[in-house]
Amino acid sequence: MSTQADWRLEGRYFETCNCETACPCIWLADPSEGQCKLLVAWHIETGHYQTVGLDNLNVALACFAPGNMIKGGWQAALYLDQRASPAQTQALQTIFSGQAGGHLAMLMQLVEGVWGIRQVEIDYHDDDRTPRLRIPGIAEAAIESIQGIAGGDSRIENPPLCV
């Protein structure tokens, strides 16, 4: 089993869900619609897994949680960038399935069932403050970014392990 020291990713992240307002799950509350339908996307600007470079690749995770997300029972599908080489695909799958440790390992403990892992076309564009993601025939999302408390982009660094 690899460890979090084996990998590092830097880039853009966004998520969107079916809640009426900002996702109440962030505050460990129940989703406003009773269940959560979530799409999470990552654009890796620079990164590696061991000696495998992962620069400029995209990953998306589609999830369904039947209630409060912290209670688990999620169903998920993982989408990996079709431009990735076989070694990059294996590296992405290892990291984003939680096998490489870190916060993704904690997140994946909430997943009860995996619908599948597929390599697909993932179009990611970030027009200043409006990231957009399109997976043809599967999903499409666009969000407006918020500014952090000190101005500029909000950042997630070393997220806490809250599970």
Backbone as CSV, one residue per row, in Angstrom:
resi,resn,N_x,N_y,N_z,CA_x,CA_y,CA_z,C_x,C_y,C_z
1,MET,0.842,-1.183,0.000,0.000,0.000,0.000,0.880,1.237,0.000
2,SER,0.532,2.189,-0.827,1.295,3.428,-0.887,0.877,4.348,0.256
3,THR,1.647,5.402,0.429,1.339,6.385,1.473,1.172,7.747,0.842
4,GLN,0.648,8.682,1.625,0.430,10.017,1.084,1.735,10.671,0.651
5,ALA,2.874,10.241,1.202,4.157,10.796,0.806,4.509,10.437,-0.640
6,ASP,3.841,9.427,-1.209,4.112,8.985,-2.574,3.513,9.890,-3.641
7,TRP,2.639,10.813,-3.246,1.955,11.616,-4.244,1.740,13.049,-3.777
8,ARG,1.582,13.926,-4.762,1.284,15.328,-4.498,0.552,15.877,-5.718
9,LEU,-0.545,16.592,-5.453,-1.324,17.213,-6.525,-1.569,18.678,-6.183
10,GLU,-1.484,19.538,-7.184,-1.863,20.942,-7.043,-2.721,21.284,-8.247
11,GLY,-3.767,22.063,-8.008,-4.616,22.434,-9.128,-5.921,23.030,-8.685
12,ARG,-6.923,22.849,-9.497,-8.245,23.432,-9.279,-9.222,22.329,-8.893
13,TYR,-10.172,22.715,-8.052,-11.170,21.782,-7.543,-12.502,22.511,-7.501
14,PHE,-13.554,21.814,-7.860,-14.875,22.369,-7.588,-15.876,21.267,-7.412
15,GLU,-16.966,21.611,-6.737,-18.043,20.655,-6.554,-19.367,21.377,-6.701
16,THR,-20.342,20.617,-7.084,-21.693,21.124,-7.211,-22.650,20.018,-6.789
17,CYS,-23.774,20.435,-6.200,-24.731,19.438,-5.728,-26.152,19.935,-5.970
18,ASN,-27.114,19.155,-5.547,-28.513,19.478,-5.795,-29.160,20.293,-4.676
19,CYS,-28.405,20.735,-3.685,-28.989,21.510,-2.580,-29.430,22.897,-3.046
20,GLU,-30.353,23.480,-2.288,-30.925,24.778,-2.644,-29.920,25.915,-2.529
21,THR,-29.052,25.867,-1.534,-28.055,26.909,-1.313,-26.700,26.255,-1.145
22,ALA,-25.781,26.967,-0.543,-24.465,26.381,-0.281,-24.654,25.043,0.430
23,CYS,-23.873,24.100,0.070,-24.015,22.722,0.546,-23.999,22.638,2.072
24,PRO,-25.109,22.238,2.687,-25.144,22.097,4.146,-24.252,20.969,4.654
25,CYS,-23.852,20.074,3.771,-23.001,18.960,4.176,-21.653,19.462,4.689
26,ILE,-21.221,20.619,4.206,-19.961,21.197,4.670,-20.001,21.398,6.182
27,TRP,-21.189,21.706,6.715,-21.368,21.921,8.157,-21.951,20.670,8.819
28,LEU,-21.833,19.530,8.142,-22.281,18.223,8.636,-23.788,18.161,8.866
29,ALA,-24.535,19.007,8.170,-25.994,19.021,8.259,-26.593,18.154,7.146
30,ASP,-27.880,17.888,7.252,-28.579,17.117,6.230,-28.710,17.927,4.943
31,PRO,-28.693,17.263,3.788,-28.896,17.964,2.527,-30.305,18.561,2.467
32,SER,-30.430,19.716,1.834,-31.722,20.414,1.788,-32.778,19.630,1.009
33,GLU,-32.361,18.723,0.140,-33.305,17.937,-0.661,-33.521,16.532,-0.095
34,GLY,-32.955,16.255,1.090,-33.122,14.940,1.703,-32.059,13.938,1.301
35,GLN,-31.528,14.061,0.105,-30.454,13.213,-0.379,-29.509,14.075,-1.200
36,CYS,-28.287,13.641,-1.329,-27.278,14.453,-2.010,-26.880,13.807,-3.331
37,LYS,-26.905,14.610,-4.373,-26.375,14.228,-5.681,-25.237,15.202,-5.946
38,LEU,-24.038,14.696,-5.996,-22.831,15.513,-5.968,-21.932,15.200,-7.150
39,LEU,-21.363,16.236,-7.736,-20.332,16.083,-8.760,-19.122,16.878,-8.304
40,VAL,-17.997,16.198,-8.196,-16.746,16.812,-7.765,-15.759,16.691,-8.921
41,ALA,-14.991,17.754,-9.163,-14.033,17.735,-10.269,-12.689,18.286,-9.823
42,TRP,-11.645,17.706,-10.362,-10.289,18.172,-10.105,-9.585,18.378,-11.437
43,HIS,-8.877,19.500,-11.556,-7.960,19.723,-12.675,-6.570,19.788,-12.051
44,ILE,-5.733,18.851,-12.395,-4.391,18.769,-11.827,-3.464,19.650,-12.656
45,GLU,-3.026,20.760,-12.066,-2.084,21.627,-12.769,-0.692,21.008,-12.747
46,THR,-0.257,20.583,-11.570,1.007,19.860,-11.439,0.803,18.744,-10.426
47,GLY,1.442,17.641,-10.668,1.322,16.549,-9.711,2.061,15.310,-10.154
48,HIS,2.173,14.392,-9.187,2.836,13.125,-9.483,2.332,12.064,-8.512
49,TYR,2.463,10.841,-8.922,2.306,9.678,-8.058,3.583,8.881,-8.234
50,GLN,4.382,8.772,-7.187,5.714,8.181,-7.269,6.470,8.866,-8.400
51,THR,6.850,8.173,-9.452,7.609,8.805,-10.541,6.728,9.164,-11.742
52,VAL,5.421,8.955,-11.635,4.507,9.193,-12.754,3.967,10.620,-12.681
53,GLY,4.237,11.419,-13.710,3.724,12.781,-13.777,2.240,12.792,-14.111
54,LEU,1.499,13.703,-13.469,0.049,13.793,-13.679,-0.391,15.192,-14.103
55,ASP,0.534,16.000,-14.572,0.239,17.377,-14.949,-0.857,17.461,-16.008
56,ASN,-1.759,18.415,-15.802,-2.781,18.794,-16.789,-3.828,17.707,-17.055
57,LEU,-4.058,16.826,-16.093,-5.090,15.808,-16.242,-6.306,16.168,-15.387
58,ASN,-7.454,15.571,-15.703,-8.716,15.848,-15.023,-9.309,14.575,-14.431
59,VAL,-10.038,14.753,-13.339,-10.714,13.643,-12.667,-12.058,14.159,-12.184
60,ALA,-13.084,13.325,-12.225,-14.397,13.692,-11.681,-14.958,12.519,-10.890
61,LEU,-15.738,12.862,-9.866,-16.374,11.863,-9.028,-17.846,12.231,-8.903
62,ALA,-18.717,11.331,-9.328,-20.161,11.532,-9.175,-20.609,10.680,-7.998
63,CYS,-21.347,11.299,-7.068,-21.763,10.594,-5.853,-23.251,10.760,-5.593
64,PHE,-23.801,9.777,-4.924,-25.158,9.848,-4.393,-25.083,9.428,-2.935
65,ALA,-25.587,10.281,-2.043,-25.676,9.935,-0.618,-27.150,9.954,-0.240
66,PRO,-27.642,8.894,0.402,-29.071,8.787,0.689,-29.566,9.720,1.798
67,GLY,-28.687,10.444,2.428,-29.054,11.362,3.514,-27.835,12.159,3.900
68,ASN,-27.671,12.388,5.188,-26.525,13.123,5.685,-25.242,12.428,5.224
69,MET,-24.393,13.163,4.539,-23.221,12.563,3.910,-22.259,11.925,4.901
70,ILE,-22.147,12.474,6.090,-21.194,11.959,7.068,-21.588,10.571,7.574
71,LYS,-22.847,10.179,7.333,-23.310,8.855,7.768,-22.916,7.761,6.783
72,GLY,-22.365,8.138,5.635,-21.901,7.147,4.670,-23.022,6.598,3.809
73,GLY,-22.794,5.418,3.282,-23.770,4.789,2.393,-23.760,5.358,0.992
74,TRP,-22.698,6.066,0.621,-22.623,6.697,-0.699,-22.518,5.641,-1.805
75,GLN,-22.981,6.029,-2.969,-22.719,5.322,-4.214,-21.880,6.276,-5.052
76,ALA,-20.909,5.783,-5.779,-20.016,6.682,-6.504,-19.548,6.087,-7.820
77,ALA,-19.236,6.974,-8.746,-18.608,6.609,-10.013,-17.409,7.529,-10.207
78,LEU,-16.288,6.968,-10.586,-15.056,7.720,-10.773,-14.756,7.815,-12.262
79,TYR,-14.493,9.040,-12.718,-14.184,9.286,-14.129,-12.767,9.821,-14.239
80,LEU,-11.957,9.160,-15.052,-10.562,9.509,-15.235,-10.331,10.001,-16.655
81,ASP,-9.450,10.960,-16.797,-9.144,11.597,-18.076,-8.667,10.565,-19.100
82,GLN,-9.332,10.520,-20.259,-8.962,9.560,-21.305,-7.601,9.865,-21.923
83,ARG,-7.080,11.080,-21.695,-5.761,11.431,-22.241,-4.624,10.799,-21.451
84,ALA,-4.926,10.236,-20.291,-3.898,9.645,-19.435,-3.340,8.368,-20.053
85,SER,-2.041,8.198,-19.904,-1.388,6.958,-20.322,-1.818,5.837,-19.368
86,PRO,-1.526,4.583,-19.698,-1.857,3.500,-18.762,-1.243,3.699,-17.360
87,ALA,-0.004,4.156,-17.297,0.631,4.393,-15.986,-0.056,5.541,-15.253
88,GLN,-0.425,6.604,-15.963,-1.135,7.725,-15.343,-2.527,7.302,-14.888
89,THR,-3.202,6.495,-15.689,-4.535,6.007,-15.320,-4.467,5.205,-14.029
90,GLN,-3.482,4.320,-13.933,-3.321,3.525,-12.711,-3.017,4.434,-11.518
91,ALA,-2.187,5.435,-11.723,-1.846,6.366,-10.643,-3.076,7.151,-10.189
92,LEU,-3.850,7.666,-11.130,-5.069,8.405,-10.782,-6.049,7.514,-10.039
93,GLN,-6.210,6.291,-10.517,-7.135,5.365,-9.867,-6.669,5.065,-8.438
94,THR,-5.392,4.897,-8.247,-4.858,4.619,-6.914,-5.115,5.790,-5.970
95,ILE,-4.854,7.011,-6.426,-5.051,8.194,-5.585,-6.523,8.422,-5.299
96,PHE,-7.345,8.487,-6.352,-8.736,8.913,-6.193,-9.670,7.807,-5.695
97,SER,-9.188,6.579,-5.621,-9.972,5.521,-4.979,-9.626,5.425,-3.492
98,GLY,-8.681,6.253,-3.052,-8.307,6.295,-1.647,-7.182,5.360,-1.259
99,GLN,-6.661,4.582,-2.196,-5.617,3.606,-1.885,-4.267,4.232,-1.568
100,ALA,-4.102,5.531,-1.900,-2.814,6.200,-1.676,-2.791,6.997,-0.383
101,GLY,-3.830,6.884,0.435,-3.873,7.589,1.707,-4.342,9.030,1.548
102,GLY,-4.214,9.792,2.601,-4.608,11.198,2.591,-6.102,11.380,2.730
103,HIS,-6.565,12.592,2.438,-7.986,12.903,2.638,-8.898,12.095,1.727
104,LEU,-8.410,11.663,0.567,-9.249,10.849,-0.313,-9.504,9.468,0.281
105,ALA,-8.555,8.949,1.044,-8.776,7.667,1.727,-9.892,7.817,2.753
106,MET,-9.905,8.942,3.464,-10.961,9.185,4.447,-12.311,9.360,3.747
107,LEU,-12.328,10.109,2.666,-13.560,10.339,1.914,-14.132,9.028,1.386
108,MET,-13.283,8.175,0.860,-13.755,6.937,0.249,-14.280,5.930,1.280
109,GLN,-13.999,6.151,2.560,-14.591,5.297,3.588,-16.104,5.482,3.662
110,LEU,-16.599,6.599,3.144,-18.028,6.874,3.145,-18.757,6.188,1.993
111,VAL,-17.997,5.682,1.023,-18.570,5.046,-0.167,-18.851,3.574,0.123
112,GLU,-20.099,3.196,-0.061,-20.525,1.813,0.148,-20.506,1.020,-1.153
113,GLY,-20.814,1.684,-2.248,-20.867,0.992,-3.533,-20.247,1.831,-4.632
114,VAL,-19.518,1.188,-5.519,-18.890,1.874,-6.645,-19.607,1.448,-7.921
115,TRP,-20.189,2.415,-8.611,-20.882,2.141,-9.874,-19.897,1.784,-10.972
116,GLY,-18.686,2.301,-10.865,-17.678,1.983,-11.863,-16.592,3.032,-11.917
117,ILE,-15.535,2.671,-12.615,-14.419,3.569,-12.878,-14.207,3.522,-14.378
118,ARG,-14.284,4.711,-15.016,-14.173,4.756,-16.477,-13.223,5.852,-16.910
119,GLN,-12.528,5.595,-18.008,-11.753,6.634,-18.672,-12.664,7.286,-19.688
120,VAL,-12.789,8.606,-19.602,-13.700,9.341,-20.462,-13.074,10.671,-20.877
121,GLU,-13.683,11.283,-21.860,-13.311,12.652,-22.219,-13.821,13.576,-21.116
122,ILE,-12.928,14.381,-20.577,-13.306,15.359,-19.561,-12.805,16.716,-20.028
123,ASP,-13.739,17.596,-20.356,-13.392,18.957,-20.756,-13.503,19.854,-19.538
124,TYR,-12.383,20.425,-19.118,-12.368,21.327,-17.976,-11.876,22.681,-18.451
125,HIS,-12.634,23.722,-18.150,-12.251,25.097,-18.506,-12.489,25.970,-17.293
126,ASP,-11.594,26.903,-17.075,-11.740,27.818,-15.949,-11.570,29.236,-16.477
127,ASP,-12.688,29.893,-16.729,-12.686,31.262,-17.212,-12.691,32.204,-16.017
128,ASP,-11.522,32.461,-15.476,-11.334,33.324,-14.319,-12.049,32.754,-13.105
129,ARG,-13.304,33.079,-12.876,-14.013,32.656,-11.677,-15.163,31.701,-11.989
130,THR,-15.202,31.149,-13.190,-16.310,30.265,-13.556,-15.780,28.952,-14.119
131,PRO,-15.413,28.007,-13.239,-14.983,26.703,-13.755,-16.154,25.939,-14.378
132,ARG,-15.863,25.232,-15.452,-16.862,24.438,-16.164,-16.281,23.053,-16.435
133,LEU,-17.159,22.075,-16.328,-16.767,20.699,-16.576,-17.811,20.060,-17.468
134,ARG,-17.328,19.308,-18.456,-18.250,18.574,-19.316,-17.673,17.199,-19.571
135,ILE,-18.488,16.195,-19.277,-18.183,14.813,-19.625,-19.293,14.415,-20.594
136,PRO,-19.012,14.428,-21.909,-20.064,14.205,-22.903,-20.925,12.976,-22.600
137,GLY,-22.235,13.194,-22.595,-23.190,12.127,-22.378,-23.343,11.694,-20.921
138,ILE,-22.602,12.332,-20.006,-22.648,11.918,-18.602,-23.009,13.071,-17.681
139,ALA,-22.247,14.167,-17.763,-22.469,15.276,-16.822,-21.923,16.569,-17.383
140,GLU,-22.520,17.663,-16.902,-22.056,18.996,-17.258,-22.356,19.913,-16.084
141,ALA,-21.384,20.746,-15.714,-21.584,21.643,-14.580,-20.742,22.896,-14.756
142,ALA,-21.237,23.985,-14.204,-20.499,25.246,-14.143,-20.858,25.909,-12.823
143,ILE,-19.866,26.492,-12.178,-20.115,27.179,-10.919,-19.414,28.529,-10.927
144,GLU,-19.834,29.385,-10.036,-19.145,30.658,-9.840,-18.334,30.545,-8.562
145,SER,-17.034,30.774,-8.664,-16.153,30.652,-7.509,-16.410,31.773,-6.519
146,ILE,-16.140,31.485,-5.251,-16.242,32.508,-4.217,-14.845,32.958,-3.826
147,GLN,-14.771,34.166,-3.288,-13.484,34.666,-2.830,-13.220,34.193,-1.412
148,GLY,-11.958,33.981,-1.108,-11.557,33.612,0.237,-11.630,34.810,1.167
149,ILE,-11.461,34.564,2.440,-11.586,35.599,3.454,-10.577,36.735,3.251
150,ALA,-9.428,36.432,2.685,-8.404,37.446,2.446,-8.460,37.964,1.009
151,GLY,-9.555,37.688,0.299,-9.647,38.044,-1.116,-8.986,36.952,-1.937
152,GLY,-9.141,37.021,-3.228,-8.553,35.997,-4.088,-9.300,34.685,-3.986
153,ASP,-8.750,33.665,-4.599,-9.393,32.352,-4.635,-9.425,31.701,-3.263
154,SER,-10.478,30.935,-3.016,-10.526,30.086,-1.831,-9.583,28.920,-2.077
155,ARG,-8.946,28.446,-1.040,-7.986,27.357,-1.181,-8.277,26.271,-0.165
156,ILE,-8.045,25.051,-0.575,-8.113,23.919,0.344,-6.703,23.344,0.377
157,GLU,-6.081,23.405,1.534,-4.750,22.832,1.697,-4.767,21.952,2.925
158,ASN,-4.271,20.746,2.776,-4.242,19.809,3.887,-5.577,19.772,4.608
159,PRO,-6.638,19.364,3.917,-7.954,19.342,4.557,-7.955,18.435,5.778
160,PRO,-8.759,18.797,6.780,-8.784,17.967,7.983,-9.423,16.609,7.710
161,LEU,-8.989,15.643,8.443,-9.550,14.301,8.330,-10.648,14.203,9.364
162,CYS,-11.907,14.353,8.920,-13.011,14.488,9.862,-13.861,13.243,9.982
163,VAL,-13.460,12.146,9.423,-14.274,10.936,9.498,-13.810,10.078,10.650
